[in-house]
């Protein structure tokens, strides 16, 4: 089978009157009815634009909710990301797969080619929604899931947005899964992060958060250099069996050497010790800091190397390149696309040098 045949084709049909309504105000979240054909199966859906600043881009991203049937392949909702500012179109997927390799809960994703009303819209990344079906697909226990919706999800009592004391311990979070009673556990978690003495924190924090998984997630943010990763681009899952919070990455297109505007990122852009209150408190404890350092060294040996990562980069770019040439928003930048393998390779080399120099501060 030819590599080019491996990219699924999604056909989206929206009635002209509904499409006009969708475009009338790009900031309205109300969905419109549409049809989506996947693998020859026609599905009735609701569709809306998704994202914040990305809605201004000419190539839109979409949130798709299945209506008839209510679920498709175990999902009630999927996200179709345009990845407009990423010249490679692969950074989000590369990051999610990297996190999964590190043992972090991470959304599944795949590239698809979208056709809307008979017109090519180009290469998109289909991303699994983080909800109760995300848990069921993995055989995970039921629990609560909260989305970090803005910079106030910084594990602090102080707002990251206006530098004032938060009026609510849940500021910055939106509950997606679980009942209102789950809010107590999130509030208790954030309160304890900020009020435990050093001794209490060291002895008690493991009762609230899976420390190993948090440090693995933290390492993933550090290696990919997601600047917003510590205060925004994640979801919190409270495992119903362990009763511990785990953290799930989200929105990782501005990574691997490119910032949110698609510009080249300096290798020291995100500090080795990260930021947010929980991270700072964990690294203040000798045993946790040592655990984090050993984890960084292990990942640098096994995963975060040019030899390990670049074959993955080349495989993804080879897969989507025939379709990037057909993407009306990206085909004129195919030369830039072709140079991205070397941009990512250079980022890995330079980031490794920076992290190697900075490991000593974790002693």
N, C-alpha and C positions, 0 to 999 in steps of 0.2 A: 504493500500500500504506500502511495506517495505521501510524504510528510504533510503536504498541503491539504490533503483530504482529511486530516485529523482535527481540523478546527471546525467545530459545530456551527451551523448556520441557524440563526434565530430570525424569524420573520414576524415583525410587529406591524399590525394594521390598526390604525386609529381613524375613525370617521373624521372627515374634514372639519365638521362643526365642533367636534370634541378637541381636535388638535388646535383649533383656533382658540378655544377656551383655555387649553393648557398653556399656550404661548402668551395669552393676554397678560398674565402676571406670573412671572417665573418664581416668585417668592411665596405663592400660595401652595400649601401642602395638600389641598384637597385632590384626591385622585380622580381620574376619568376612566370610563370603561374602554376596553380595547381587546384585541385578540392577539395571541402570541402562538406561533407555530414552532414547535421544537421537535425535531426528529420525526416529522410528518404528523405529529399530534397537535390538533388545534385546541387551544386553551382559552377560556374566557378569563380575563384578568382585569384588575384595576392598576393603573400606572400613574406615577407622579414623578416630578423631578426630585432629585435628592442632593444633599450636600448643602453647604453654606455659600462660601465665595465661589465655588465651582459652578454655580448656576449661571453666572455671568459669561461663562465660556461658550463659544459657538457650538462645541460638541457637548451635548448635555449628558448627564448621568441620570439613571432611572431607578426607582424603587418599584418592584413588581410584586403585587399581591394576587395570589391565585384565587379565583372566584368560583369557577366551575371547570374542573373539580376544585375543592377547597385546598387540596394539597397536590403537589406534583413531585414525585420521587422523594416523598417524606418531608417536603418543605412547603410552608404556607406562604413564604415570601423569599425573594432573592433580590440582590442588588446588581445592577449593571453599571459598572464604573467606566467612564470614558478615558481615564488616566491621561487627561489632556496635556498637563504640564510635564509629564514624564516622557522624555524623548524615546526611551526604550520600551515603554508600555509594560514593563515586566517587574518593576520594583516592588509593587504591592504583593504580587504573588511570590516573588523571590523571598520577601521578608516573612510572609506567612509560613512558607515551607521551611524556612530557616528556624523560626520559632518552634515549629513542630519537631524538628530534628533535636532541638534543645530540651524537649520534654514539656513544652508549654502548650496548653490548650490554644488552638488556633483555627480560624475559619478555613474551610476548603475553598479553593478558587480554581477557575479555569478560563482561558481565553475563548471568546466566541466572536463570530462575525455577525453584526446586526444589520438587518435590512428593514427599513421603515417605509411602509406604503410603496414598496417597489423600488425605493431609492437606497443605495448603500450608505449606511451611517458609519461603518468601519469596525475596527477591532475594539472590543470591550472586554473587561474582566468581570466575569460572573462571580460574585462572592456570596457564600453561604450566610444566611442571617443568623445572628447569635440570639437564640431564643430557646424555648422548651424542646423544639425539634433538633436543635444543635446538640442538646444533652442526650436526647433519646437515640440519635444516630450513633453516639459513642458509648451507649450503655451506661451513661453517667447518672448518678442519683439525682432526683429532683432537688430543686433548691431555688434560690432567688438569683436574678440577674439584674444588674443595674448598669445602664450606659453612663459613661462620663460624657456629659453633653457640653461642658465648657471648662475653662481653666480653674474653676472653683473646685474641681475634683482633685484637689492637691493634698488630701489627707491632713489638712490644717484647720485650725479654728479661725484663721485669717483668710479673707477673700483674696484670691489671686488677681481679681479684676479691679477692685476698688481699694484694696489694702485696708479695709475695715474689718471689724469682727463680724463673722458670719451670723446672720439672723437665724439660720437653721443649719444643723449638722449635716443635712442632706443636700445642701446647696451644691450644685454642679452635677447632680445625679438624677436619672430618670429610671424608675422601676419598670422593667419590661416583663419579668417573670416573677411570680410569687404574690402573696397577699400583703395587705397593709401591715400585718403583724411583723413582717420581715424587716420593716423599716427600723424597728428597735435595735436589731443586731448590727445594722450599718451604723446607726447613731452611736451605739455603745463602742463599736470598733474605733471610730474616728475620735470619740471622746478619750478613750484609753490611750490611743497613740500619743495624744497631746498632753495627758495629765499624769501618766505613770512616771514615777521616779526612775532613774537609770536602773536601779536594782530591780524594781517591779517590772520594768519593760523587759529586761533580760530574762526574767523568770516566767513572765505571764503572757508575753505577746504571742507565743507559739500556740496559745489556746484560741487565738482569733484569726491568724493567717498562716497558710502553709508557707513557711519561711523558705524552704528549698525551692518551691515553685515560684515564689516571688523573686528570689535572687536570680533564677533562670530567666524569668521575664525581664528583669532589670538588665541582665547581661545582653539579652536580645536587643533591647533598646539601645544600649551602649554600642554594640557592634554595628547595628544598622544606622545609627545616628538619627533617630527620630526626635527632633527637638521638642515637639509637643507631646511626646510619648509619656512623659512622667506626670502630666497634669490634665491630659485631655483624651488622647487616642487609645482608649481601652474600655473594657467592660469588666465589672466585678461579678464573680459567681460565688455564692456561698453554698458549698457542698452540703446537701441535706444529711449526709451520713457522717462526714468528719466534722461538720459544723465550722469548717474553716473557709476563709475567703481565698479564692484564687483569682488570677488576673488574666485577661484575654486581650491580645493586641488587636488594634483596628486602625485603618487609614494609614498605610505605610508606603505611600507613593513618593513622599519627600524623604528619601533615604539613599543609601549606597552612593553618596557623592553628589547628590542633587538636592537643593532645598525646595521649599514650597512653591517657589516661582520658577523652578527648573534650572536655576543657576548653579554653577559649580560650588560645592560645599567644601569649606576648609576641613582638614582632617581632625582639628581640635574643636570643631563646632559644638559638640556635646561633650561635657567633661566626664572623666572616667567614673566619678562618684555621683553623677546625675544630680537631680534635684526633685524635691517634694519632701514633705515632713517625715513620712514613713521611711523613705530611703535614708534620709539623714540620721534618723534615730537608730535604724538597723546598723549602719556603718559606724556608729559611735560605740557599738558593743564589740569588744575585741574578737569574740568567737565568731560572730556573724561576719565581721569584716574579713577575717581570715578565710572563712568559708567562701565568701564572694571572690576573693583574690584567687583562691585555688580553682574556682569555677571558671574565671576568666582565662587562666593559664591553660586549663584543660580544653576549653573551646578554641583558643588560639592554636592549640596543637592539632585538634581534630577537625574542626569545622571552618573557622574563619581564616582560611588560607586561599591563595589564588588557585592552587592545584585542586582544591576541593570545590570551590564555588564557581570558577569560570566554566567548567564543563556544563554546569547547570544553566548558567547564563547563556552559553552558546546553544544549548538545546532549545531553550525557550525562544530565543531570537530567531533561530532557524525555523521553528514551527510557525511563528506568526509573520515572518517577513513577506511571504507571498501575498498576505492579506493586508499588510501595511501599505503595500504598493496600490491596493484598491481602496484604501481609506481616504475619503475626500479631504479630511482634515490633517492627514499626516503624510500623504504620499510625496508632497513637495519637500519633506524633510527626511527623505530616505537616507541621504548621506549622513545626517546627524544620527539617525537610528543605527547605521552601520558602525559608527564610531563609539557607541555606548559600551560595547564589550570592553574596550580599552579604558574607558572612563571608570567603569566599575572595578576593573583589575587594578588600576592606579589607586583608586580609593582604598581598596583592601590593603595594598602595600603600605600606603601612607598612614592609614588608621592603625595598622599593626605597629608601626614605628612609634606613633604617638602613645598608644596604650602601653607598649613595652617600657617607654620612658616613665610613664606615670604609675606603674604598678607599685613603685616604692612608697607612694603616699598611703597605700593600704596596709603597710606594715604596722 
